[in-house]
């Protein structure tokens, strides 16, 4: 990306979307296509330098194997994974393979890395969101794609973020629903997006060696692609299980002291310590913050009394009140985990039937109607 930016002038600034505490989010065009540029800190000098470069002869370059070693250490540190956890725990293509995946990418290079390239890579590895997106994009369709980088900025795919004030949360214009049905109603599209949320939750809970916790769940942190796949576009507050436990394991005097944004645990008043195990779950928070507003009787209008719609509202209500997040692992509360799984299956069943029965009917009903909006793109 650097050559396109600095030499060929193929990266064009459009506008600043976000700037706070040094974090910058910029809309730009790269080779004619819209992209989002991000950096956690404003200046390149704000990042810790790679210490080994201070002892390197200016004419000497680190080999790809040296780069693999230092990058893997920083990767594990950023993700909160111990050395042995990065190598051997199970899961299909899970985060047990993250270090090996990173090594494979770096080793594939046929020449050494210059000091400027190493300094740039090191600044990127100090940005947790970049690390997550960079390694997960080969393992998940539910995270934004990293397209390139230059210095301490990295480019991700341009997607329209959700907004709480939009009744559909996401702009549904221009979406391309796969399959034989050419036109879906807004309600049908929302139901398919909800199914994608359920797929994302199951994916983050089960497809890595450690569960991936989302601690800042709100419409603005998600987007949809044209095929209605839900994408996490802001993962500053996403943590694998080991790091989540470290965050929650704090002193407390009440349960209120054990809340870390959308991730919470319970306070053991005898020990005056928060449980290291999260008591709520990604699904519970998504049901509370996204599904309940989506499937409220107010928006459904005259459709709200239909049997499947009533069943959906009941399932969403149960979901928002059902705790989860691996409680069974710590205190034997396997029943809690079973309830969470049952709620997920119930929601999946109801939404699938709704899509099959009414997704392409073209009947809007209630307040569901296509409306354009000018959502910011983060």
C-alpha positions as CSV (number, residue, x, y, z in Angstrom):
1,X,0.0,0.0,0.0
2,X,2.9,2.4,0.7
3,X,3.9,2.6,-3.0
4,X,0.3,3.4,-4.0
5,X,0.1,6.1,-1.2
6,X,3.6,7.7,-1.4
7,X,4.7,7.2,-5.0
8,X,1.7,6.6,-7.3
9,X,-0.9,8.7,-5.5
10,X,-3.5,6.0,-5.7
11,X,-4.8,6.6,-2.1
12,X,-7.1,9.6,-1.8
13,X,-8.3,11.0,1.5
14,X,-12.1,11.6,1.7
15,X,-13.0,12.4,5.3
16,X,-12.3,11.7,9.0
17,X,-14.9,9.5,10.5
18,X,-13.6,9.2,14.1
19,X,-10.9,10.8,16.1
20,X,-10.6,10.4,19.9
21,X,-7.7,9.8,22.3
22,X,-5.4,9.4,19.3
23,X,-7.4,6.8,17.5
24,X,-8.2,7.7,13.9
25,X,-10.7,6.2,11.5
26,X,-10.5,7.7,8.0
27,X,-12.6,7.1,4.8
28,X,-10.4,7.0,1.7
29,X,-10.3,5.6,-1.8
30,X,-7.6,3.2,-2.8
31,X,-7.3,2.6,-6.5
32,X,-10.8,3.9,-7.0
33,X,-12.5,1.7,-4.4
34,X,-13.6,2.9,-0.9
35,X,-11.6,1.7,2.1
36,X,-11.4,2.5,5.8
37,X,-8.0,3.5,7.2
38,X,-7.4,2.9,11.0
39,X,-4.8,3.5,13.6
40,X,-5.0,3.2,17.4
41,X,-2.6,6.0,18.0
42,X,-2.1,9.2,16.0
43,X,1.6,9.2,15.5
44,X,4.0,6.5,14.4
45,X,6.4,7.6,17.2
46,X,3.7,6.8,19.8
47,X,4.3,3.1,19.4
48,X,7.0,1.2,21.2
49,X,10.0,0.5,18.8
50,X,11.2,-3.0,18.1
51,X,14.2,-3.1,20.5
52,X,16.3,-5.5,18.3
53,X,16.6,-2.7,15.7
54,X,18.6,-0.6,18.1
55,X,21.3,-3.3,17.9
56,X,21.2,-4.0,14.2
57,X,23.7,-2.8,11.8
58,X,22.0,-0.5,9.4
59,X,23.1,-2.6,6.5
60,X,22.0,-5.9,8.1
61,X,18.5,-7.2,7.8
62,X,16.5,-9.7,9.9
63,X,15.7,-12.9,8.2
64,X,12.1,-14.1,7.8
65,X,12.6,-16.6,10.6
66,X,13.8,-13.9,13.0
67,X,10.7,-11.9,12.1
68,X,8.5,-15.0,12.7
69,X,10.0,-15.3,16.2
70,X,9.4,-11.7,17.3
71,X,6.0,-11.4,15.6
72,X,4.7,-14.6,17.1
73,X,5.7,-13.5,20.6
74,X,3.9,-10.2,20.1
75,X,0.9,-11.9,18.6
76,X,0.5,-14.2,21.6
77,X,0.9,-11.3,24.0
78,X,-1.7,-9.3,22.1
79,X,-4.3,-12.1,22.0
80,X,-3.6,-13.1,25.6
81,X,-2.6,-16.6,24.8
82,X,0.2,-18.4,26.7
83,X,3.0,-19.9,24.6
84,X,1.7,-23.5,24.8
85,X,-1.9,-22.4,24.2
86,X,-0.8,-21.0,20.8
87,X,0.4,-24.3,19.6
88,X,-1.6,-27.3,20.7
89,X,-5.2,-26.9,21.8
90,X,-8.0,-28.3,19.6
91,X,-10.8,-27.0,17.5
92,X,-11.3,-27.1,13.7
93,X,-9.0,-24.4,12.4
94,X,-9.2,-22.7,15.7
95,X,-6.9,-20.2,17.4
96,X,-4.6,-23.1,18.2
97,X,-3.4,-22.5,14.6
98,X,-3.1,-18.7,14.8
99,X,0.7,-18.7,15.5
100,X,1.3,-21.3,12.7
101,X,-0.9,-19.3,10.3
102,X,1.1,-16.2,11.0
103,X,4.3,-18.0,10.6
104,X,3.2,-19.4,7.3
105,X,2.4,-16.0,5.9
106,X,5.7,-14.5,7.1
107,X,7.8,-17.4,5.9
108,X,6.3,-17.3,2.4
109,X,8.2,-14.1,1.8
110,X,11.2,-14.7,-0.5
111,X,13.4,-11.8,0.7
112,X,14.4,-10.2,4.0
113,X,12.5,-7.5,5.7
114,X,13.9,-4.0,5.8
115,X,14.2,-2.0,9.0
116,X,11.3,0.3,7.8
117,X,9.1,-2.7,7.1
118,X,9.9,-4.2,10.5
119,X,9.2,-1.0,12.3
120,X,5.9,-0.7,10.5
121,X,5.0,-4.4,11.3
122,X,5.8,-3.8,15.0
123,X,3.6,-0.8,15.2
124,X,0.7,-2.8,13.7
125,X,1.2,-5.7,16.0
126,X,0.8,-3.4,19.0
127,X,-2.8,-2.7,17.8
128,X,-5.0,-5.4,19.2
129,X,-7.8,-4.8,16.6
130,X,-5.3,-5.2,13.7
131,X,-4.0,-8.4,15.2
132,X,-7.5,-9.9,15.6
133,X,-8.6,-8.9,12.1
134,X,-5.4,-9.9,10.4
135,X,-5.3,-13.4,11.8
136,X,-9.0,-14.1,11.9
137,X,-9.8,-13.1,8.4
138,X,-8.5,-16.4,7.1
139,X,-10.6,-18.3,9.7
140,X,-13.9,-16.3,9.8
141,X,-16.3,-14.6,7.4
142,X,-17.6,-12.6,10.3
143,X,-14.7,-10.1,10.7
144,X,-13.7,-7.2,8.5
145,X,-11.0,-8.0,5.9
146,X,-7.6,-6.3,6.2
147,X,-6.7,-5.1,2.7
148,X,-3.2,-3.6,3.3
149,X,-1.1,-1.3,5.5
150,X,1.4,1.4,5.4
151,X,3.3,2.6,8.5
152,X,1.0,2.4,11.5
153,X,-2.2,2.6,9.4
154,X,-4.1,-0.4,8.0
155,X,-6.8,-0.5,5.5
156,X,-10.0,-2.6,5.9
157,X,-12.9,-3.2,3.6
158,X,-15.5,-0.4,3.4
159,X,-18.8,-1.5,5.0
160,X,-21.8,0.5,6.3
161,X,-22.0,0.3,10.1
162,X,-25.3,-0.2,11.8
163,X,-27.1,2.5,13.7
164,X,-29.5,2.2,16.7
165,X,-31.7,5.0,15.3
166,X,-32.4,3.0,12.1
167,X,-35.3,0.6,12.5
168,X,-33.5,-2.0,10.4
169,X,-30.2,-1.1,12.1
170,X,-28.4,-1.7,8.8
171,X,-29.0,-0.2,5.4
172,X,-30.7,-2.9,3.3
173,X,-30.4,-1.2,0.0
174,X,-28.3,-2.9,-2.6
175,X,-28.1,-6.3,-0.7
176,X,-27.9,-9.4,-2.8
177,X,-29.7,-12.3,-1.2
178,X,-28.4,-15.6,-2.6
179,X,-30.8,-18.2,-3.9
180,X,-33.7,-18.4,-6.3
181,X,-35.8,-15.6,-4.7
182,X,-34.9,-12.4,-6.3
183,X,-36.7,-10.0,-4.0
184,X,-37.1,-10.1,-0.3
185,X,-39.1,-7.8,2.0
186,X,-37.2,-5.7,4.6
187,X,-38.6,-8.1,7.2
188,X,-37.2,-11.1,5.3
189,X,-33.8,-9.5,5.0
190,X,-33.7,-8.6,8.7
191,X,-34.6,-12.2,9.6
192,X,-31.7,-13.5,7.4
193,X,-29.3,-11.0,9.1
194,X,-30.5,-12.3,12.5
195,X,-29.7,-15.8,11.3
196,X,-26.2,-14.6,10.4
197,X,-25.9,-13.1,14.0
198,X,-26.7,-16.6,15.3
199,X,-24.1,-18.1,13.0
200,X,-21.5,-15.6,14.2
201,X,-22.2,-16.3,17.9
202,X,-21.9,-20.1,17.4
203,X,-18.7,-19.6,15.4
204,X,-17.1,-17.4,18.1
205,X,-18.2,-19.7,20.8
206,X,-17.1,-23.0,19.3
207,X,-14.8,-22.8,16.3
208,X,-11.6,-21.6,18.1
209,X,-9.6,-23.3,20.8
210,X,-10.9,-20.6,23.2
211,X,-14.2,-18.8,23.2
212,X,-14.1,-15.3,21.7
213,X,-16.0,-12.8,23.9
214,X,-17.4,-9.5,22.5
215,X,-17.6,-6.9,25.3
216,X,-18.9,-4.0,23.3
217,X,-22.0,-5.1,21.5
218,X,-23.9,-2.3,19.7
219,X,-25.1,-1.7,16.2
220,X,-22.3,0.6,15.4
221,X,-19.7,-2.2,15.9
222,X,-21.3,-4.4,13.2
223,X,-22.0,-4.2,9.5
224,X,-23.4,-6.4,6.8
225,X,-22.0,-7.4,3.5
226,X,-24.2,-7.5,0.3
227,X,-25.0,-11.1,1.0
228,X,-26.3,-10.2,4.5
229,X,-23.4,-11.7,6.3
230,X,-22.9,-10.0,9.7
231,X,-19.4,-8.6,10.2
232,X,-17.7,-7.4,13.4
233,X,-15.9,-4.2,12.3
234,X,-14.8,-2.9,15.7
235,X,-13.1,-5.6,17.8
236,X,-11.2,-3.3,20.2
237,X,-13.2,-5.0,23.0
238,X,-13.0,-8.6,21.8
239,X,-11.0,-11.1,23.9
240,X,-10.3,-14.8,23.9
241,X,-11.1,-16.7,27.1
242,X,-7.7,-16.5,28.8
243,X,-7.5,-12.8,28.5
244,X,-11.2,-12.4,29.4
245,X,-10.6,-14.3,32.7
246,X,-7.7,-12.0,33.5
247,X,-9.8,-9.0,32.9
248,X,-12.7,-10.2,35.1
249,X,-10.6,-11.5,38.0
250,X,-10.7,-8.3,40.0
251,X,-11.4,-7.2,43.6
252,X,-15.1,-6.5,44.3
253,X,-17.6,-5.6,46.9
254,X,-20.7,-6.3,44.8
255,X,-21.7,-7.7,41.4
256,X,-21.6,-4.2,40.0
257,X,-17.8,-4.2,40.4
258,X,-17.7,-7.2,38.1
259,X,-19.0,-5.6,34.9
260,X,-16.6,-4.9,32.1
261,X,-18.8,-3.2,29.5
262,X,-21.0,-6.0,28.1
263,X,-19.1,-8.8,29.8
264,X,-19.9,-9.5,33.4
265,X,-19.3,-12.0,36.2
266,X,-20.4,-12.4,39.9
267,X,-18.7,-11.1,43.0
268,X,-17.7,-13.7,45.6
269,X,-18.3,-11.6,48.7
270,X,-16.4,-14.0,50.9
271,X,-13.3,-13.8,48.8
272,X,-14.1,-10.2,47.6
273,X,-13.1,-11.3,44.1
274,X,-15.0,-11.3,40.9
275,X,-15.4,-14.7,39.3
276,X,-13.0,-15.1,36.3
277,X,-15.8,-16.8,34.4
278,X,-18.2,-14.6,32.4
279,X,-21.8,-15.1,33.5
280,X,-23.6,-13.6,30.5
281,X,-22.9,-14.5,26.9
282,X,-22.5,-12.9,23.4
283,X,-25.9,-14.3,22.5
284,X,-27.6,-12.9,25.6
285,X,-26.3,-9.4,24.9
286,X,-27.2,-9.5,21.2
287,X,-30.7,-10.6,22.1
288,X,-31.1,-7.7,24.6
289,X,-29.5,-5.0,22.5
290,X,-30.3,-6.0,18.9
291,X,-33.0,-8.6,18.6
292,X,-35.5,-7.2,21.1
293,X,-35.7,-3.8,19.3
294,X,-35.8,-5.6,16.0
295,X,-38.7,-7.9,16.8
296,X,-40.8,-5.7,19.0
297,X,-44.6,-5.7,18.5
298,X,-44.4,-2.0,17.7
299,X,-42.3,-2.6,14.5
300,X,-44.2,-5.8,13.6
301,X,-47.6,-4.0,13.6
302,X,-50.5,-6.2,12.6
303,X,-48.1,-9.2,12.1
304,X,-47.2,-9.2,15.8
305,X,-50.0,-11.5,16.8
306,X,-49.2,-14.2,14.2
307,X,-48.1,-17.5,15.9
308,X,-44.5,-17.6,14.6
309,X,-44.0,-13.9,15.5
310,X,-45.3,-14.5,19.0
311,X,-43.0,-17.5,19.3
312,X,-40.0,-15.4,18.1
313,X,-40.8,-12.6,20.6
314,X,-40.9,-15.2,23.4
315,X,-37.7,-16.8,22.3
316,X,-35.9,-13.4,22.2
317,X,-37.2,-12.6,25.7
318,X,-36.0,-15.9,27.0
319,X,-32.7,-15.4,25.3
320,X,-32.1,-11.9,26.9
321,X,-32.8,-13.4,30.3
322,X,-30.8,-16.6,30.0
323,X,-27.2,-16.4,31.4
324,X,-24.4,-18.3,29.8
325,X,-20.8,-17.8,29.0
326,X,-19.3,-21.0,30.3
327,X,-20.7,-20.9,33.9
328,X,-20.8,-24.7,33.8
329,X,-17.0,-24.9,33.5
330,X,-16.4,-23.3,36.9
331,X,-19.2,-24.3,39.2
332,X,-20.8,-27.3,37.7
333,X,-23.7,-25.3,36.4
334,X,-24.1,-27.5,33.2
335,X,-27.8,-26.8,33.2
336,X,-27.1,-23.1,32.5
337,X,-25.0,-24.0,29.5
338,X,-27.7,-26.4,28.3
339,X,-30.3,-23.6,28.6
340,X,-28.2,-21.3,26.5
341,X,-27.8,-23.9,23.8
342,X,-31.5,-24.6,23.8
343,X,-32.3,-20.9,23.4
344,X,-29.9,-20.7,20.5
345,X,-31.6,-23.7,18.8
346,X,-35.0,-22.3,19.4
347,X,-34.1,-18.9,17.9
348,X,-32.5,-20.7,14.9
349,X,-35.6,-22.8,14.4
350,X,-38.1,-19.9,14.6
351,X,-36.1,-17.6,12.3
352,X,-35.5,-20.3,9.8
353,X,-39.2,-21.1,9.6
354,X,-40.1,-17.4,9.2
355,X,-37.6,-17.0,6.4
356,X,-39.0,-20.1,4.6
357,X,-42.6,-19.1,5.1
358,X,-42.6,-15.4,4.5
359,X,-39.2,-14.0,3.5
360,X,-40.2,-13.5,-0.2
361,X,-43.8,-12.6,0.2
362,X,-43.1,-8.9,-0.4
363,X,-45.6,-8.0,2.3
364,X,-44.1,-5.4,4.6
365,X,-46.6,-4.8,7.3
366,X,-46.3,-2.7,10.3
367,X,-43.5,-0.2,10.4
368,X,-41.2,-2.4,8.3
369,X,-40.4,-0.5,5.1
370,X,-37.3,0.3,3.0
371,X,-35.7,3.5,4.1
372,X,-32.4,4.9,3.0
373,X,-30.2,6.6,5.5
374,X,-26.8,8.3,5.7
375,X,-25.0,6.0,8.2
376,X,-21.4,6.7,9.0
377,X,-19.1,3.9,8.0
378,X,-16.7,2.8,10.7
